[in-house]
Amino acid sequence: MKKAGYPATKYLIELGHKRIGFITGPITSAWFLPRFKGYQKALRKARIPLDWNLMKETNGADKNQDELVMEELFSLPDSPTAIFAANDYRALHILDYCRKHNL
């Protein structure tokens, strides 16, 4: 799992992103920590500070939850320029949200 979080975040950084949102499942799940460590490692290596405001937790199955956290992220004064989704369902919800909002 850590292997997925690191290369995905590193790729976004290589594209020039410095404000990378992280939408994950419950932080108590076994899946969270390895993905978070990969995300955090890529940020640290690029000397990008971890911004807790860019991290959001959803159950991943409820599209409405994912859309709500996207609204929260994009209402920040300094919103993210990219999103790392912790699973495929969440990624599909985010892509759908982005299409609807021309992002």
Biopython code that builds the backbone (N, CA, C, O; Angstrom):
import numpy as np
from Bio.PDB.StructureBuilder import StructureBuilder

atoms = [
    (1, "MET", "N", (0.805, -1.198, 0.000)),
    (1, "MET", "CA", (0.000, 0.000, 0.000)),
    (1, "MET", "C", (0.848, 1.261, 0.000)),
    (1, "MET", "O", (0.527, 2.237, -0.678)),
    (2, "LYS", "N", (1.934, 1.234, 0.768)),
    (2, "LYS", "CA", (2.822, 2.396, 0.800)),
    (2, "LYS", "C", (3.371, 2.659, -0.594)),
    (2, "LYS", "O", (3.599, 3.806, -0.979)),
    (3, "LYS", "N", (3.581, 1.586, -1.342)),
    (3, "LYS", "CA", (4.117, 1.751, -2.685)),
    (3, "LYS", "C", (3.165, 2.542, -3.567)),
    (3, "LYS", "O", (3.617, 3.230, -4.482)),
    (4, "ALA", "N", (1.873, 2.466, -3.324)),
    (4, "ALA", "CA", (0.912, 3.212, -4.136)),
    (4, "ALA", "C", (0.886, 4.686, -3.753)),
    (4, "ALA", "O", (0.833, 5.548, -4.631)),
    (5, "GLY", "N", (0.923, 4.985, -2.480)),
    (5, "GLY", "CA", (0.857, 6.371, -2.020)),
    (5, "GLY", "C", (2.062, 7.182, -2.433)),
    (5, "GLY", "O", (1.935, 8.348, -2.807)),
    (6, "TYR", "N", (3.219, 6.579, -2.368)),
    (6, "TYR", "CA", (4.437, 7.314, -2.700)),
    (6, "TYR", "C", (4.528, 7.647, -4.190)),
    (6, "TYR", "O", (4.664, 8.823, -4.528)),
    (7, "PRO", "N", (4.458, 6.668, -5.096)),
    (7, "PRO", "CA", (4.611, 7.025, -6.518)),
    (7, "PRO", "C", (3.490, 7.915, -7.044)),
    (7, "PRO", "O", (3.726, 8.760, -7.907)),
    (8, "ALA", "N", (2.289, 7.737, -6.540)),
    (8, "ALA", "CA", (1.186, 8.583, -7.004)),
    (8, "ALA", "C", (1.427, 10.034, -6.605)),
    (8, "ALA", "O", (1.266, 10.944, -7.419)),
    (9, "THR", "N", (1.808, 10.245, -5.361)),
    (9, "THR", "CA", (2.067, 11.606, -4.884)),
    (9, "THR", "C", (3.302, 12.184, -5.546)),
    (9, "THR", "O", (3.316, 13.357, -5.918)),
    (10, "LYS", "N", (4.338, 11.373, -5.698)),
    (10, "LYS", "CA", (5.569, 11.817, -6.353)),
    (10, "LYS", "C", (5.272, 12.254, -7.788)),
    (10, "LYS", "O", (5.798, 13.267, -8.248)),
    (11, "TYR", "N", (4.441, 11.502, -8.491)),
    (11, "TYR", "CA", (4.066, 11.845, -9.862)),
    (11, "TYR", "C", (3.376, 13.205, -9.916)),
    (11, "TYR", "O", (3.672, 14.023, -10.787)),
    (12, "LEU", "N", (2.458, 13.441, -8.985)),
    (12, "LEU", "CA", (1.761, 14.732, -8.952)),
    (12, "LEU", "C", (2.736, 15.871, -8.669)),
    (12, "LEU", "O", (2.610, 16.958, -9.231)),
    (13, "ILE", "N", (3.697, 15.619, -7.805)),
    (13, "ILE", "CA", (4.723, 16.622, -7.506)),
    (13, "ILE", "C", (5.565, 16.899, -8.748)),
    (13, "ILE", "O", (5.883, 18.051, -9.042)),
    (14, "GLU", "N", (5.922, 15.852, -9.470)),
    (14, "GLU", "CA", (6.715, 16.014, -10.692)),
    (14, "GLU", "C", (5.958, 16.813, -11.753)),
    (14, "GLU", "O", (6.575, 17.451, -12.606)),
    (15, "LEU", "N", (4.646, 16.781, -11.703)),
    (15, "LEU", "CA", (3.837, 17.583, -12.621)),
    (15, "LEU", "C", (3.769, 19.045, -12.191)),
    (15, "LEU", "O", (3.234, 19.887, -12.913)),
    (16, "GLY", "N", (4.316, 19.345, -11.004)),
    (16, "GLY", "CA", (4.370, 20.715, -10.527)),
    (16, "GLY", "C", (3.406, 21.046, -9.396)),
    (16, "GLY", "O", (3.341, 22.190, -8.948)),
    (17, "HIS", "N", (2.668, 20.061, -8.938)),
    (17, "HIS", "CA", (1.705, 20.307, -7.866)),
    (17, "HIS", "C", (2.405, 20.379, -6.511)),
    (17, "HIS", "O", (3.294, 19.584, -6.208)),
    (18, "LYS", "N", (1.982, 21.352, -5.706)),
    (18, "LYS", "CA", (2.525, 21.497, -4.352)),
    (18, "LYS", "C", (1.411, 21.448, -3.304)),
    (18, "LYS", "O", (1.678, 21.288, -2.113)),
    (19, "ARG", "N", (0.178, 21.586, -3.750)),
    (19, "ARG", "CA", (-0.989, 21.515, -2.853)),
    (19, "ARG", "C", (-1.804, 20.293, -3.277)),
    (19, "ARG", "O", (-2.715, 20.375, -4.102)),
    (20, "ILE", "N", (-1.441, 19.165, -2.682)),
    (20, "ILE", "CA", (-2.038, 17.889, -3.077)),
    (20, "ILE", "C", (-2.970, 17.399, -1.972)),
    (20, "ILE", "O", (-2.537, 17.065, -0.869)),
    (21, "GLY", "N", (-4.256, 17.368, -2.298)),
    (21, "GLY", "CA", (-5.227, 16.851, -1.346)),
    (21, "GLY", "C", (-5.104, 15.345, -1.233)),
    (21, "GLY", "O", (-4.662, 14.676, -2.166)),
    (22, "PHE", "N", (-5.495, 14.819, -0.088)),
    (22, "PHE", "CA", (-5.470, 13.377, 0.173)),
    (22, "PHE", "C", (-6.834, 13.000, 0.730)),
    (22, "PHE", "O", (-7.175, 13.364, 1.855)),
    (23, "ILE", "N", (-7.611, 12.272, -0.058)),
    (23, "ILE", "CA", (-8.923, 11.819, 0.382)),
    (23, "ILE", "C", (-8.818, 10.326, 0.642)),
    (23, "ILE", "O", (-8.535, 9.534, -0.258)),
    (24, "THR", "N", (-9.052, 9.968, 1.879)),
    (24, "THR", "CA", (-8.817, 8.611, 2.341)),
    (24, "THR", "C", (-10.033, 8.058, 3.060)),
    (24, "THR", "O", (-11.011, 8.762, 3.313)),
    (25, "GLY", "N", (-9.942, 6.784, 3.379)),
    (25, "GLY", "CA", (-10.969, 6.145, 4.185)),
    (25, "GLY", "C", (-10.711, 6.407, 5.652)),
    (25, "GLY", "O", (-9.871, 7.237, 6.002)),
    (26, "PRO", "N", (-11.429, 5.706, 6.512)),
    (26, "PRO", "CA", (-11.259, 5.909, 7.944)),
    (26, "PRO", "C", (-9.798, 5.730, 8.368)),
    (26, "PRO", "O", (-9.128, 4.780, 7.964)),
    (27, "ILE", "N", (-9.332, 6.654, 9.180)),
    (27, "ILE", "CA", (-7.926, 6.582, 9.598)),
    (27, "ILE", "C", (-7.662, 5.401, 10.519)),
    (27, "ILE", "O", (-6.507, 5.094, 10.816)),
    (28, "THR", "N", (-8.716, 4.738, 10.973)),
    (28, "THR", "CA", (-8.555, 3.554, 11.808)),
    (28, "THR", "C", (-8.437, 2.271, 10.985)),
    (28, "THR", "O", (-8.185, 1.201, 11.539)),
    (29, "SER", "N", (-8.616, 2.374, 9.674)),
    (29, "SER", "CA", (-8.548, 1.171, 8.838)),
    (29, "SER", "C", (-7.096, 0.773, 8.596)),
    (29, "SER", "O", (-6.191, 1.604, 8.674)),
    (30, "ALA", "N", (-6.888, -0.491, 8.306)),
    (30, "ALA", "CA", (-5.544, -1.012, 8.032)),
    (30, "ALA", "C", (-4.953, -0.409, 6.765)),
    (30, "ALA", "O", (-3.733, -0.394, 6.600)),
    (31, "TRP", "N", (-5.794, 0.086, 5.875)),
    (31, "TRP", "CA", (-5.345, 0.639, 4.601)),
    (31, "TRP", "C", (-4.802, 2.054, 4.730)),
    (31, "TRP", "O", (-3.997, 2.487, 3.905)),
    (32, "PHE", "N", (-5.230, 2.772, 5.749)),
    (32, "PHE", "CA", (-4.876, 4.183, 5.853)),
    (32, "PHE", "C", (-3.377, 4.415, 6.030)),
    (32, "PHE", "O", (-2.769, 5.130, 5.234)),
    (33, "LEU", "N", (-2.785, 3.834, 7.039)),
    (33, "LEU", "CA", (-1.424, 4.182, 7.413)),
    (33, "LEU", "C", (-0.400, 3.963, 6.299)),
    (33, "LEU", "O", (0.414, 4.856, 6.061)),
    (34, "PRO", "N", (-0.397, 2.826, 5.608)),
    (34, "PRO", "CA", (0.593, 2.667, 4.531)),
    (34, "PRO", "C", (0.447, 3.720, 3.426)),
    (34, "PRO", "O", (1.447, 4.228, 2.918)),
    (35, "ARG", "N", (-0.777, 4.042, 3.059)),
    (35, "ARG", "CA", (-0.989, 5.048, 2.007)),
    (35, "ARG", "C", (-0.593, 6.436, 2.496)),
    (35, "ARG", "O", (0.010, 7.216, 1.761)),
    (36, "PHE", "N", (-0.938, 6.731, 3.737)),
    (36, "PHE", "CA", (-0.562, 8.016, 4.310)),
    (36, "PHE", "C", (0.954, 8.157, 4.394)),
    (36, "PHE", "O", (1.498, 9.222, 4.100)),
    (37, "LYS", "N", (1.635, 7.088, 4.793)),
    (37, "LYS", "CA", (3.101, 7.143, 4.881)),
    (37, "LYS", "C", (3.726, 7.415, 3.516)),
    (37, "LYS", "O", (4.687, 8.178, 3.417)),
    (38, "GLY", "N", (3.186, 6.794, 2.458)),
    (38, "GLY", "CA", (3.686, 7.045, 1.114)),
    (38, "GLY", "C", (3.460, 8.478, 0.683)),
    (38, "GLY", "O", (4.349, 9.114, 0.116)),
    (39, "TYR", "N", (2.274, 8.983, 0.952)),
    (39, "TYR", "CA", (1.919, 10.376, 0.643)),
    (39, "TYR", "C", (2.869, 11.319, 1.378)),
    (39, "TYR", "O", (3.442, 12.235, 0.789)),
    (40, "GLN", "N", (3.018, 11.073, 2.658)),
    (40, "GLN", "CA", (3.863, 11.918, 3.504)),
    (40, "GLN", "C", (5.334, 11.856, 3.067)),
    (40, "GLN", "O", (6.018, 12.879, 3.057)),
    (41, "LYS", "N", (5.812, 10.683, 2.713)),
    (41, "LYS", "CA", (7.208, 10.524, 2.286)),
    (41, "LYS", "C", (7.486, 11.324, 1.018)),
    (41, "LYS", "O", (8.517, 11.988, 0.914)),
    (42, "ALA", "N", (6.570, 11.261, 0.055)),
    (42, "ALA", "CA", (6.762, 12.008, -1.194)),
    (42, "ALA", "C", (6.783, 13.511, -0.930)),
    (42, "ALA", "O", (7.608, 14.233, -1.489)),
    (43, "LEU", "N", (5.873, 13.978, -0.077)),
    (43, "LEU", "CA", (5.864, 15.403, 0.273)),
    (43, "LEU", "C", (7.168, 15.799, 0.956)),
    (43, "LEU", "O", (7.775, 16.814, 0.616)),
    (44, "ARG", "N", (7.589, 14.991, 1.918)),
    (44, "ARG", "CA", (8.807, 15.294, 2.675)),
    (44, "ARG", "C", (10.028, 15.354, 1.750)),
    (44, "ARG", "O", (10.842, 16.272, 1.851)),
    (45, "LYS", "N", (10.152, 14.373, 0.849)),
    (45, "LYS", "CA", (11.290, 14.355, -0.078)),
    (45, "LYS", "C", (11.308, 15.589, -0.979)),
    (45, "LYS", "O", (12.375, 16.059, -1.375)),
    (46, "ALA", "N", (10.130, 16.109, -1.299)),
    (46, "ALA", "CA", (10.036, 17.307, -2.149)),
    (46, "ALA", "C", (10.059, 18.589, -1.315)),
    (46, "ALA", "O", (9.931, 19.689, -1.853)),
    (47, "ARG", "N", (10.220, 18.442, -0.020)),
    (47, "ARG", "CA", (10.239, 19.583, 0.912)),
    (47, "ARG", "C", (8.943, 20.394, 0.868)),
    (47, "ARG", "O", (8.947, 21.622, 0.956)),
    (48, "ILE", "N", (7.854, 19.672, 0.731)),
    (48, "ILE", "CA", (6.528, 20.285, 0.764)),
    (48, "ILE", "C", (5.939, 19.978, 2.135)),
    (48, "ILE", "O", (5.809, 18.811, 2.503)),
    (49, "PRO", "N", (5.585, 21.005, 2.891)),
    (49, "PRO", "CA", (5.036, 20.742, 4.222)),
    (49, "PRO", "C", (3.669, 20.048, 4.158)),
    (49, "PRO", "O", (2.852, 20.331, 3.282)),
    (50, "LEU", "N", (3.449, 19.151, 5.091)),
    (50, "LEU", "CA", (2.165, 18.467, 5.199)),
    (50, "LEU", "C", (1.126, 19.469, 5.701)),
    (50, "LEU", "O", (1.310, 20.096, 6.744)),
    (51, "ASP", "N", (0.053, 19.612, 4.964)),
    (51, "ASP", "CA", (-1.030, 20.513, 5.345)),
    (51, "ASP", "C", (-2.241, 19.648, 5.708)),
    (51, "ASP", "O", (-2.883, 19.071, 4.831)),
    (52, "TRP", "N", (-2.540, 19.566, 6.990)),
    (52, "TRP", "CA", (-3.635, 18.727, 7.472)),
    (52, "TRP", "C", (-4.976, 19.167, 6.900)),
    (52, "TRP", "O", (-5.906, 18.364, 6.837)),
    (53, "ASN", "N", (-5.095, 20.413, 6.488)),
    (53, "ASN", "CA", (-6.343, 20.892, 5.895)),
    (53, "ASN", "C", (-6.634, 20.235, 4.551)),
    (53, "ASN", "O", (-7.776, 20.228, 4.092)),
    (54, "LEU", "N", (-5.605, 19.688, 3.927)),
    (54, "LEU", "CA", (-5.774, 19.054, 2.612)),
    (54, "LEU", "C", (-6.143, 17.573, 2.730)),
    (54, "LEU", "O", (-6.331, 16.900, 1.716)),
    (55, "MET", "N", (-6.246, 17.070, 3.942)),
    (55, "MET", "CA", (-6.583, 15.662, 4.164)),
    (55, "MET", "C", (-8.041, 15.541, 4.595)),
    (55, "MET", "O", (-8.491, 16.225, 5.514)),
    (56, "LYS", "N", (-8.763, 14.668, 3.922)),
    (56, "LYS", "CA", (-10.179, 14.447, 4.232)),
    (56, "LYS", "C", (-10.455, 12.952, 4.299)),
    (56, "LYS", "O", (-9.846, 12.154, 3.585)),
    (57, "GLU", "N", (-11.391, 12.594, 5.177)),
    (57, "GLU", "CA", (-11.749, 11.200, 5.415)),
    (57, "GLU", "C", (-13.197, 10.952, 5.004)),
    (57, "GLU", "O", (-14.097, 11.687, 5.408)),
    (58, "THR", "N", (-13.416, 9.910, 4.194)),
    (58, "THR", "CA", (-14.767, 9.484, 3.832)),
    (58, "THR", "C", (-14.811, 7.961, 3.888)),
    (58, "THR", "O", (-13.783, 7.315, 4.092)),
    (59, "ASN", "N", (-15.993, 7.392, 3.709)),
    (59, "ASN", "CA", (-16.060, 5.927, 3.712)),
    (59, "ASN", "C", (-15.714, 5.349, 2.338)),
    (59, "ASN", "O", (-15.507, 4.141, 2.219)),
    (60, "GLY", "N", (-15.649, 6.178, 1.309)),
    (60, "GLY", "CA", (-15.239, 5.724, -0.017)),
    (60, "GLY", "C", (-16.334, 5.101, -0.847)),
    (60, "GLY", "O", (-16.203, 4.998, -2.067)),
    (61, "ALA", "N", (-17.403, 4.685, -0.215)),
    (61, "ALA", "CA", (-18.498, 4.059, -0.951)),
    (61, "ALA", "C", (-19.610, 5.057, -1.252)),
    (61, "ALA", "O", (-20.404, 4.853, -2.169)),
    (62, "ASP", "N", (-19.660, 6.121, -0.488)),
    (62, "ASP", "CA", (-20.733, 7.110, -0.617)),
    (62, "ASP", "C", (-20.243, 8.291, -1.453)),
    (62, "ASP", "O", (-19.421, 9.092, -1.007)),
    (63, "LYS", "N", (-20.757, 8.377, -2.652)),
    (63, "LYS", "CA", (-20.362, 9.441, -3.573)),
    (63, "LYS", "C", (-20.638, 10.820, -2.984)),
    (63, "LYS", "O", (-19.861, 11.752, -3.194)),
    (64, "ASN", "N", (-21.734, 10.956, -2.253)),
    (64, "ASN", "CA", (-22.069, 12.243, -1.647)),
    (64, "ASN", "C", (-21.014, 12.700, -0.648)),
    (64, "ASN", "O", (-20.676, 13.883, -0.597)),
    (65, "GLN", "N", (-20.492, 11.766, 0.150)),
    (65, "GLN", "CA", (-19.423, 12.112, 1.094)),
    (65, "GLN", "C", (-18.197, 12.628, 0.357)),
    (65, "GLN", "O", (-17.607, 13.635, 0.747)),
    (66, "ASP", "N", (-17.819, 11.937, -0.706)),
    (66, "ASP", "CA", (-16.640, 12.356, -1.470)),
    (66, "ASP", "C", (-16.866, 13.729, -2.096)),
    (66, "ASP", "O", (-15.950, 14.550, -2.130)),
    (67, "GLU", "N", (-18.059, 13.982, -2.583)),
    (67, "GLU", "CA", (-18.362, 15.294, -3.159)),
    (67, "GLU", "C", (-18.351, 16.388, -2.097)),
    (67, "GLU", "O", (-17.913, 17.507, -2.363)),
    (68, "LEU", "N", (-18.827, 16.073, -0.904)),
    (68, "LEU", "CA", (-18.809, 17.062, 0.183)),
    (68, "LEU", "C", (-17.385, 17.452, 0.565)),
    (68, "LEU", "O", (-17.097, 18.628, 0.787)),
    (69, "VAL", "N", (-16.494, 16.463, 0.642)),
    (69, "VAL", "CA", (-15.116, 16.817, 1.013)),
    (69, "VAL", "C", (-14.413, 17.553, -0.127)),
    (69, "VAL", "O", (-13.523, 18.368, 0.116)),
    (70, "MET", "N", (-14.808, 17.271, -1.365)),
    (70, "MET", "CA", (-14.259, 18.049, -2.478)),
    (70, "MET", "C", (-14.711, 19.503, -2.355)),
    (70, "MET", "O", (-13.924, 20.420, -2.588)),
    (71, "GLU", "N", (-15.958, 19.712, -1.994)),
    (71, "GLU", "CA", (-16.460, 21.077, -1.768)),
    (71, "GLU", "C", (-15.654, 21.760, -0.662)),
    (71, "GLU", "O", (-15.288, 22.929, -0.786)),
    (72, "GLU", "N", (-15.380, 21.029, 0.418)),
    (72, "GLU", "CA", (-14.587, 21.588, 1.516)),
    (72, "GLU", "C", (-13.190, 21.959, 1.038)),
    (72, "GLU", "O", (-12.691, 23.042, 1.344)),
    (73, "LEU", "N", (-12.565, 21.065, 0.291)),
    (73, "LEU", "CA", (-11.204, 21.337, -0.197)),
    (73, "LEU", "C", (-11.178, 22.542, -1.126)),
    (73, "LEU", "O", (-10.274, 23.373, -1.037)),
    (74, "PHE", "N", (-12.155, 22.644, -2.010)),
    (74, "PHE", "CA", (-12.142, 23.738, -2.975)),
    (74, "PHE", "C", (-12.709, 25.043, -2.422)),
    (74, "PHE", "O", (-12.723, 26.065, -3.109)),
    (75, "SER", "N", (-13.171, 24.999, -1.188)),
    (75, "SER", "CA", (-13.576, 26.247, -0.541)),
    (75, "SER", "C", (-12.441, 26.826, 0.310)),
    (75, "SER", "O", (-12.578, 27.916, 0.866)),
    (76, "LEU", "N", (-11.334, 26.106, 0.411)),
    (76, "LEU", "CA", (-10.171, 26.621, 1.142)),
    (76, "LEU", "C", (-9.612, 27.835, 0.406)),
    (76, "LEU", "O", (-9.678, 27.900, -0.821)),
    (77, "PRO", "N", (-9.064, 28.791, 1.143)),
    (77, "PRO", "CA", (-8.462, 29.962, 0.483)),
    (77, "PRO", "C", (-7.349, 29.571, -0.491)),
    (77, "PRO", "O", (-7.178, 30.205, -1.532)),
    (78, "ASP", "N", (-6.608, 28.542, -0.153)),
    (78, "ASP", "CA", (-5.534, 28.030, -1.016)),
    (78, "ASP", "C", (-5.867, 26.568, -1.320)),
    (78, "ASP", "O", (-5.310, 25.655, -0.711)),
    (79, "SER", "N", (-6.768, 26.364, -2.254)),
    (79, "SER", "CA", (-7.278, 25.016, -2.528)),
    (79, "SER", "C", (-6.218, 24.149, -3.218)),
    (79, "SER", "O", (-5.238, 24.669, -3.752)),
    (80, "PRO", "N", (-6.417, 22.830, -3.206)),
    (80, "PRO", "CA", (-5.455, 21.936, -3.837)),
    (80, "PRO", "C", (-5.456, 22.070, -5.358)),
    (80, "PRO", "O", (-6.444, 22.472, -5.972)),
    (81, "THR", "N", (-4.325, 21.722, -5.932)),
    (81, "THR", "CA", (-4.218, 21.702, -7.394)),
    (81, "THR", "C", (-4.278, 20.272, -7.916)),
    (81, "THR", "O", (-4.363, 20.048, -9.124)),
    (82, "ALA", "N", (-4.234, 19.301, -6.998)),
    (82, "ALA", "CA", (-4.319, 17.882, -7.347)),
    (82, "ALA", "C", (-4.868, 17.128, -6.142)),
    (82, "ALA", "O", (-4.809, 17.613, -5.012)),
    (83, "ILE", "N", (-5.400, 15.941, -6.397)),
    (83, "ILE", "CA", (-5.965, 15.102, -5.339)),
    (83, "ILE", "C", (-5.388, 13.697, -5.475)),
    (83, "ILE", "O", (-5.346, 13.132, -6.568)),
    (84, "PHE", "N", (-4.946, 13.143, -4.348)),
    (84, "PHE", "CA", (-4.579, 11.731, -4.279)),
    (84, "PHE", "C", (-5.741, 11.014, -3.607)),
    (84, "PHE", "O", (-6.033, 11.257, -2.436)),
    (85, "ALA", "N", (-6.397, 10.137, -4.342)),
    (85, "ALA", "CA", (-7.516, 9.359, -3.812)),
    (85, "ALA", "C", (-6.995, 8.010, -3.351)),
    (85, "ALA", "O", (-6.239, 7.349, -4.063)),
    (86, "ALA", "N", (-7.401, 7.607, -2.156)),
    (86, "ALA", "CA", (-6.859, 6.394, -1.555)),
    (86, "ALA", "C", (-7.445, 5.096, -2.111)),
    (86, "ALA", "O", (-6.947, 4.017, -1.792)),
    (87, "ASN", "N", (-8.496, 5.177, -2.937)),
    (87, "ASN", "CA", (-8.971, 3.961, -3.598)),
    (87, "ASN", "C", (-9.666, 4.312, -4.918)),
    (87, "ASN", "O", (-9.942, 5.476, -5.206)),
    (88, "ASP", "N", (-9.934, 3.287, -5.695)),
    (88, "ASP", "CA", (-10.495, 3.488, -7.034)),
    (88, "ASP", "C", (-11.910, 4.063, -7.010)),
    (88, "ASP", "O", (-12.238, 4.928, -7.823)),
    (89, "TYR", "N", (-12.743, 3.596, -6.093)),
    (89, "TYR", "CA", (-14.115, 4.129, -6.018)),
    (89, "TYR", "C", (-14.082, 5.624, -5.739)),
    (89, "TYR", "O", (-14.784, 6.406, -6.380)),
    (90, "ARG", "N", (-13.265, 6.003, -4.783)),
    (90, "ARG", "CA", (-13.136, 7.411, -4.423)),
    (90, "ARG", "C", (-12.616, 8.198, -5.628)),
    (90, "ARG", "O", (-13.102, 9.294, -5.906)),
    (91, "ALA", "N", (-11.649, 7.655, -6.331)),
    (91, "ALA", "CA", (-11.086, 8.331, -7.504)),
    (91, "ALA", "C", (-12.163, 8.566, -8.567)),
    (91, "ALA", "O", (-12.212, 9.632, -9.180)),
    (92, "LEU", "N", (-13.016, 7.576, -8.779)),
    (92, "LEU", "CA", (-14.096, 7.739, -9.756)),
    (92, "LEU", "C", (-15.080, 8.817, -9.322)),
    (92, "LEU", "O", (-15.566, 9.589, -10.149)),
    (93, "HIS", "N", (-15.374, 8.871, -8.024)),
    (93, "HIS", "CA", (-16.267, 9.919, -7.515)),
    (93, "HIS", "C", (-15.640, 11.295, -7.729)),
    (93, "HIS", "O", (-16.319, 12.246, -8.115)),
    (94, "ILE", "N", (-14.351, 11.387, -7.476)),
    (94, "ILE", "CA", (-13.638, 12.661, -7.624)),
    (94, "ILE", "C", (-13.597, 13.085, -9.090)),
    (94, "ILE", "O", (-13.812, 14.255, -9.405)),
    (95, "LEU", "N", (-13.323, 12.148, -9.976)),
    (95, "LEU", "CA", (-13.320, 12.464, -11.406)),
    (95, "LEU", "C", (-14.686, 12.945, -11.866)),
    (95, "LEU", "O", (-14.789, 13.887, -12.652)),
    (96, "ASP", "N", (-15.729, 12.297, -11.376)),
    (96, "ASP", "CA", (-17.085, 12.714, -11.720)),
    (96, "ASP", "C", (-17.357, 14.125, -11.207)),
    (96, "ASP", "O", (-17.929, 14.950, -11.919)),
    (97, "TYR", "N", (-16.949, 14.398, -9.979)),
    (97, "TYR", "CA", (-17.096, 15.749, -9.402)),
    (97, "TYR", "C", (-16.352, 16.779, -10.270)),
    (97, "TYR", "O", (-16.890, 17.842, -10.579)),
    (98, "CYS", "N", (-15.135, 16.457, -10.650)),
    (98, "CYS", "CA", (-14.329, 17.383, -11.452)),
    (98, "CYS", "C", (-14.970, 17.663, -12.813)),
    (98, "CYS", "O", (-14.960, 18.799, -13.288)),
    (99, "ARG", "N", (-15.526, 16.622, -13.433)),
    (99, "ARG", "CA", (-16.226, 16.814, -14.710)),
    (99, "ARG", "C", (-17.423, 17.742, -14.552)),
    (99, "ARG", "O", (-17.646, 18.635, -15.370)),
    (100, "LYS", "N", (-18.191, 17.517, -13.487)),
    (100, "LYS", "CA", (-19.386, 18.331, -13.246)),
    (100, "LYS", "C", (-19.022, 19.807, -12.995)),
    (100, "LYS", "O", (-19.798, 20.708, -13.316)),
    (101, "HIS", "N", (-17.843, 20.036, -12.421)),
    (101, "HIS", "CA", (-17.444, 21.398, -12.043)),
    (101, "HIS", "C", (-16.359, 21.974, -12.959)),
    (101, "HIS", "O", (-15.724, 22.975, -12.628)),
    (102, "ASN", "N", (-16.159, 21.337, -14.098)),
    (102, "ASN", "CA", (-15.164, 21.793, -15.086)),
    (102, "ASN", "C", (-13.778, 22.031, -14.466)),
    (102, "ASN", "O", (-13.131, 23.050, -14.710)),
    (103, "LEU", "N", (-13.358, 21.074, -13.674)),
    (103, "LEU", "CA", (-12.014, 21.156, -13.063)),
    (103, "LEU", "C", (-11.065, 20.227, -13.780)),
    (103, "LEU", "O", (-9.890, 20.148, -13.422)),
]
sb = StructureBuilder()
sb.init_structure("model")
sb.init_model(0)
sb.init_chain("A")
sb.init_seg("    ")
for serial, (resi, resn, name, xyz) in enumerate(atoms, 1):
    if name == "N":
        sb.init_residue(resn, " ", resi, " ")
    sb.init_atom(name, np.array(xyz, "f"), 0.0, 1.0, " ", f" {name:<3s}", serial, name[0])
structure = sb.get_structure()
